[in-house]
Amino acid sequence: MLAGSTILTGIVVIALLDIISLLLGLLTVSGIIAASIIGLVVFHFGGWRWFVILLVFLIISSLFTKFKYSQKRELGIAQGKKGARSWINVVANGFASAGFAIGKSLLPVETVLLGFIGAVSAAFADTLSTEIGILSKSSPRLITNLKRKVPAGTSGGISVLGELSVLISTAILTLAVWAVDLVSFSLTKILFVTLVSGYAGTTTDSLLGATFQAKYSCEICGRIVESKRHCDKPTQHMAGKRILDNNGVNFIATWIGAITAILFQWVAF
C-alpha cells in the first residue's frame, strides 16, 4: 500500500480527471463516482503504474465511443447519453481490475499483474471492436453462424474491421504497460499476453451476445436492441436471458480476459 501523501496525490489527480471527464462528457455523474472509487482502489492497492494503465483505457475507449457519434446515432446504434458512460458501464469494465489490485497483497505478484493486464485488455479490445466495428461499410456476421449477415450493432455480430480494431487496443495497451514499466516482462511477452487476452475477452463477449444475452424488439423503429427501452418506449423481450444484459456480458468478458492472461503465461512461457 502507499503512503498517505501519495494517496492524497491520487485523490487530487482523480478529482481533476473527474472534472475533465464531466466537462468533456466522457462520464455521467454516476459514472464519475464509480470511476473515482475504482480509480482510488487501483491507485491505493496497485500503485500509480496500475492507475495509469486504467486511465489510458478509460480515455482512449471514451474517445472512440465519441468517434463519429453522430453517424452512430443516425444508425440507431450509438451509446446512450451522448456517449457518456454511466456507473454500470464503469463497474462492468473495471470491477475485475480493481479486484486484482486488491489481490496484490494476497496473491503472487506476477499472477495479479497478468490478471490485471488481461482484464483491462479484454475491456479495451471489446470497446474498440464495438465502437469501430459498427462503422464498417460491410454488414457484420453472426459469430455463431458466419454465413448469416446481421444489422450493425447486433449482439454477437462481428466484422473484419471490428476484429482488426483489437490490434489497436493491443498496441496501445502494450506500449502503455511497457512505458510505465509495470512488469519485468519483455515487450514481446507483453504484446502476446495482451493480444491473446484481448481476443479472448471480445470473442467471449460476441459468443454470449449471440446466445445468452437478452434481446428486445423496439415496436417504434423495429430494431432488435439490447435494452428494455428504446425510442423512449418499453421494448418486447425476444430471446436470451433477461438477467444477462450487455453490462453483464462485459463483466464476464473481463474475467475471461484475466484468466486467459494468467493461463497463457503458464502455458506459453
TIDRENMAR-994784 format. One record per atom (N, C-alpha, C, O): x, y, z. Coordinates in steps of 0.2 Angstrom, whole numbers, plus 5000, padded with zeros to 4 digits. Example, Ala and Ser with C-alpha at 12.3 -4.5 7.8 and 13.67 -1.06 7.14 Angstrom:
% TIDRENMAR-994784
506649725039;506249785039;506649845039;507149835042;506449895035;506849955036;506450005039;506750065040;
This chain:
% TIDRENMAR-994784
500449945000;500050005000;500450065000;501050065001;500150124999;500550184998;500550235004;500050225008;501050275004;501050325010;500450375009;500150385004;500250405015;499750455015;499750505010;499250525007;500350535009;500450595005;500350564997;500150604993;500550504996;500450484989;499750474987;499450484982;499350444992;498650434992;498250504991;497850514987;498550554995;498250624994;498350644987;497950674984;498950634984;499050654977;498650624972;498350654968;498550554974;498050514969;497350544970;497050554964;497150564975;496450594976;496350664972;495850674969;496950704973;496950764969;496950754961;496550784958;497350704959;497350694952;496650664950;496450684944;496350614953;495750594951;495150644951;494750644947;495250684956;494750744956;494750784950;494250804947;495350804948;495450844942;495250804936;494950834931;495350744936;495150704930;494450694930;494150694924;494050694936;493350694936;493050754933;492550754929;493350814934;493150874932;493150874924;492750894921;493750854922;493850854915;493350804911;493150824906;493250744914;492850694911;492150724911;491750704906;491950754916;491250784916;491150844911;490650844907;491650884910;491650934905;491650914898;491350944894;492050854897;492050834890;491550784889;491450754883;491150764894;490550724893;490750644892;490450614889;491350634895;491550564895;491250514899;491150454898;491050544905;490650504910;490050544913;490050604913;489550504915;488950544918;489250554926;489750534928;488750584929;488950594936;489050524940;489450524944;488550484939;488650414942;489250384940;489550344943;489450394933;490050364930;490650384934;491150354935;490650454935;491250484938;491350454945;491850444948;490750444949;490850424956;491050354956;491550334960;490850314951;491050244951;491850234949;492250204951;491950284944;492650284941;493150304947;493750284947;492950354951;493350384956;493450324961;494050324964;492950284963;493050234968;493550184965;494050164969;493450164959;493850104956;494550134955;495050104957;494650204953;495250234952;495650234959;496250224959;495350254964;495650254971;495850184973;496350184976;495450134972;495650074974;496250044971;496750024974;496250054964;496850034960;497450074962;497950044962;497350144963;497950184965;498250164972;498850154973;497750154976;497950134983;498350064984;498850054987;497950014981;498249944982;498749924976;499249894977;498649954970;499149934965;499749984964;500249964963;499550054965;500050104964;499950144957;499450134954;500350194956;500250244951;500250214944;499950234940;500750164943;500850124937;500150094935;499950094929;499850054940;499250024938;498650074936;498350064932;498650134940;498150184939;498250214932;497750224928;498850224930;499050254923;498750204918;498450234913;498850144918;498550094913;497850094913;497550094907;497450104919;496750104919;496550174916;496050174912;496950224917;496750294914;496850294907;496450324903;497350264904;497450254897;496850224894;496550244888;496650164897;496050134894;495450174894;495050184889;495250214900;494650254900;494650314895;494150324892;495250344894;495250404890;495250374883;494750404879;495650334881;495550304874;494950274872;494650294866;494650234876;494050204874;493450254874;492950244870;493450304879;492950354879;493050394872;492450414869;493650414870;493750454864;493450414858;493150444853;493550344858;493250304852;492550304852;492150294847;492250304859;491550304859;491250364856;490650364853;491550424857;491350484854;491550494847;491150534843;491950454844;492150454837;491550444833;491250394833;491450494828;490950484823;490250474827;489850434824;490150504833;489550484837;488950504833;488450464833;488950554829;488350574826;488150524820;487550514819;488650494817;488450444812;488150384816;487750354813;488450364822;488250304825;487450324828;487050274828;487350384830;486650394832;486150394826;485650374827;486350414820;485950414815;485750344813;485250324811;486250294814;486150224813;485750194818;485550134818;485650224824;485250204830;485650154834;485350114837;486350154833;486750114837;487250144842;487750114844;487150204843;487650244847;487550234855;486950214857;488050234858;488050234866;487550284868;487550344866;487150274873;486650324875;487050374879;487650374880;486650434881;486850484885;487450524881;487950544885;487450524875;487950564871;488650534871;489150564871;488650464873;489250434873;489550434880;490050394881;489250464885;489550464892;489350404895;488750374895;489850374899;489750304902;489450314909;489750364913;488950274911;488650284917;489050234922;489550194920;488850234928;489150194933;489150114932;489650084933;488650094929;488550024927;489050004922;489349944922;489150044917;489750034912;490450034915;490849984913;490550084919;491150084923;491350024927;491849994927;490850004931;490949944935;491049884931;491449844933;490649874926;490649814922;491349804919;491549744918;491649854917;492349854914;492849864919;493449844917;492749894924;493349904929;493349864935;493849864939;492849824937;492749784943;493349734944;493649734949;493449704938;494049654939;494649684940;495049654944;494849734937;495449774938;495549794945;496049784948;495049814948;495049834955;495149774959;495549774964;494849724958;494949664961;495649634961;495849614967;495949634956;496649614955;497149664959;497649644962;496949724959;497349774963;497349754970;497849754974;496749744973;496649724980;497049654981;497349654987;497049614976;497349544977;498149554977;498449504978;498349614976;499149614975;499449594982;500049574981;499149614987;499449594994;499349524996;499549505001;498849484992;498649424994;498949364990;499049304992;499049384984;499249334979;499949344976;500149404977;500249294972;500849314969;500849374964;500349384961;501349414965;501349474961;501249464954;500849504950;501549414951;501549404944;500849384942;500649404936;500549344946;499849324944;499349384944;498949384939;499349424949;498849484949;499049534943;498649564941;499649544942;499849584936;499649564930;499349604926;499649494929;499449464922;498649474922;498349484917;498349454928;497649464928;497349534927;496849544923;497749584930;497549654929;497649674921;497149704918;498149654918;498349674911;497749634907;497549664902;497649574908;497149534904;496449564905;496149574900;496249584911;495649614912;495549684908;495049694905;496049724909;496049794905;496049774897;495749814894;496449734895;496549714888;495849694885;495649714880;495449654889;494849624887;494349684886;493949684881;494349724891;493849784891;494049834885;493549854882;494649844885;494949884879;494749864872;494549894868;494949794871;494849764865;494049764863;493849774857;493649744868;492949744867;492649814865;492249814860;492849864869;492649934867;492849954860;492349984857;493449944859;493649974852;493349934846;493149954841;493349864847;493049824842;492349844841;492049834835;491949864846;491249884845;491249954842;490849964837;491550004845;491450074843;491750084836;491550124832;492250044834;492550054827;492150004822;492050024817;492049944825;491749894820;491049914818;490849894812;490649944822;489949964820;489950014814;489450034811;490550044813;490650094807;490850054800;490950094795;490949994801;491149954795;490549964789;489949964791;490849974783;490349984777;490049914775;489549914772;490349854777;490149794776;489749764782;489849784788;489149734781;488749704786;489149654790;489449614788;489049664797;489349614801;489049544800;488449534798;489349494803;489149424803;489049394810;489449414814;488549354811;488449324817;489049274819;489149234815;489349284825;489949244826;489749164827;490149124826;489149154828;488949084829;488649054822;488548994821;488649094817;488449074810;488749124805;488349174803;489349114803;489649174799;489349184792;489549224789;488949134790;488549144784;488049194784;487749224779;487849204791;487249254792;487449324793;487749334798;487249374789;487349444790;486849474795;486249454794;487049514799;486549544804;486649624803;487249644801;486149664806;486249734806;486849754810;486949724815;487149814809;487649844813;487349854820;486849874821;487849834825;487649844832;487249784835;487049784841;487149734831;486849674833;487349634838;487849624837;487049614844;487449574849;487649514846;487249474843;488349494846;488649434843;488849444836;489149404833;488749504833;488949524826;489649544826;489949584830;490049514821;490749534821;490949554814;490549534809;491449594813;491649614806;492449614806;492749614811;492649614800;493349624799;493649684802;494149684806;493349734801;493549804804;493549794812;494049824815;493049764815;493049764822;493549714825;493849734830;493649664821;494249614823;494949644823;495349634827;495049684818;495649714817;495749774822;496349794824;495249804824;495249854829;495549834836;495849874839;495549764837;495849744843;496649754843;496949764848;496849754837;497649764836;497749834839;498349844841;497349884838;497449954840;497449954848;497949984851;496949924851;496949924858;497549884861;497849904866;497749834857;498349794859;498949834859;499349834864;499049874854;499649914853;499749964858;500249974861;499149994859;499150054864;499250024871;499650054875;498949974873;499049944880;499749914881;500049924886;499949884876;500649854876;501149914877;501649904882;501149964874;501650024874;501550054881;502050074884;500950064883;500750094890;501050054896;501450074900;500949984895;501249944901;502049944901;502349944906;502249944895;503049944894;503350014896;503850014899;502950064894;503250134896;503250144903;503750184905;502750124907;502750134914;503150084918;503150084924;503450034914;503749984917;503349944923;503649934928;502749924921;502349894925;502549824927;502449804933;502849794922;503049724923;503749714921;504049754917;504149664923;504849654920;504849614914;505349594912;504249594911;504249554905;504549594899;504549654899;504749554894;504949584888;504349614884;503749604886;504549664880;503949694876;503649644872;503049654871;503949594869;503649544865;503149504869;502649484867;503349484876;502949444880;502249484882;501749464882;502349554883;501849594885;501349594879;500749594880;501649604873;501249604867;500749544866;500149544865;501049484867;500749424866;500149414871;499649394870;500349424878;499849424883;499249464882;498649444883;499449534880;498849574879;498449554873;497849564873;498749534867;498449514861;497949454863;497349454861;498249404866;497849344867;497249354872;496649334871;497349394877;496849404882;496349454879;495749454881;496549504875;496049544872;495549514867;494949524867;495849464863;495449424858;494949374862;494449364860;495249354868;494849304872;494249344875;493649314875;494349404877;493849444880;493249464875;492749454876;493549494869;493049514864;492649454861;492049464859;493049394860;492649344857;492149314862;491549294860;492349314868;491849294874;491249334873;490649314874;491349404873;490849454873;490349434867;489749434867;490649424861;490249414855;489849344856;489249344854;490149294858;489849224859;489249234864;488649204862;489349264869;488749274874;488249324871;487649314873;488449374867;487949414864;487549384859;486949404859;487849334856;487449294851;486949244854;486549224851;487149224860;486749164863;486349174869;485749174869;486649204874;486349214881;486049284882;485649294886;486349334879;486249404881;485449414879;485249394873;485149454883;484449474882;484349514876;484849564875;483849504872;483749544866;483049564866;482549524868;482949624864;482249654864;482049684857;482549704853;481449694856;481249724850;480849784851;480449794855;481149834847;480849904848;480249914843;480249904837;479649924846;479049924842;478949994838;478549994834;479450044840;479350104836;479850104830;479550114824;480450084831;480850084825;480950014822;481250004816;480749964825;480849894823;481449864824;481549804821;481949894827;482649864828;482649814834;482249814838;483149764833;483249724839;483849754843;484349774840;483649774849;484149804853;484249764860;484049714861;484749794864;484949764870;484649794876;484649764881;484249844876;483949874882;483249864882;482849854877;482949874888;482249874889;481849934887;481249934887;482249984885;481850044882;482250064876;482850064876;481850084871;482150114865;481650164862;481050154862;481950214859;481450264856;480950294861;480450314860;481250294868;480850324873;480250274875;479750304878;480250214873;479650174874;479950104876;480450084875;479550064880;479750004883;479749954877;479449954872;480249904877;480349854872;480049794874;479949774879;480049744869;479749674870;480349624870;480749624865;480349584875;480849534876;480849484870;480249454869;481349464867;481349424861;481649354863;481449304861;482249364865;482749304866;483249314871;483349374874;483649264873;484149274878;483849274885;483249274886;484349274890;484149284897;484049354899;484549394898;483449364902;483349434904;483849464909;484049524909;484149414913;484649434918;485349454915;485649494919;485449434909;486149454906;486049504901;485849494895;486249564903;486249624898;486949634896;487449594897;487049684892;487749704889;488249714894;488849694894;488049744900;488549754905;488749694909;489349684911;488249644909;488449584912;488949544908;489349504910;488849544901;489249514896;489949544897;490449504897;489949614897;490649644898;490949624904;491649614904;490649614910;490949594916;491249524916;491749514918;490849484912;491149414912;491749414907;492249374908;491749454902;492249454897;492949484900;493449454898;492849524905;493449554908;493849494912;494449494912;493449454915;493649404919;493949344915;494449314917;493649334909;493949284904;494649314902;495049274901;494649374900;495249404898;495849394903;496349384902;495649404910;496149404915;496349334916;496949314917;495849284916;496049214917;496549194911;496949154912;496349214905;496749194899;497449214900;497849184898;497549274902;498249304903;498649264907;499249254906;498349244913;498649204918;498849134915;499349114916;498349104912;498449034909;498949034904;499348994903;498949094900;499349094894;500149104896;500549074893;500249134902;500849144905;501149074907;501749054906;500749034910;500948964912;501048924906;501548884907;500648924901;500748884895;501248904891;501648854889;501248964889;501748984884;502449004886;502949014882;502449024892;503149054895;503349014901;503949024904;
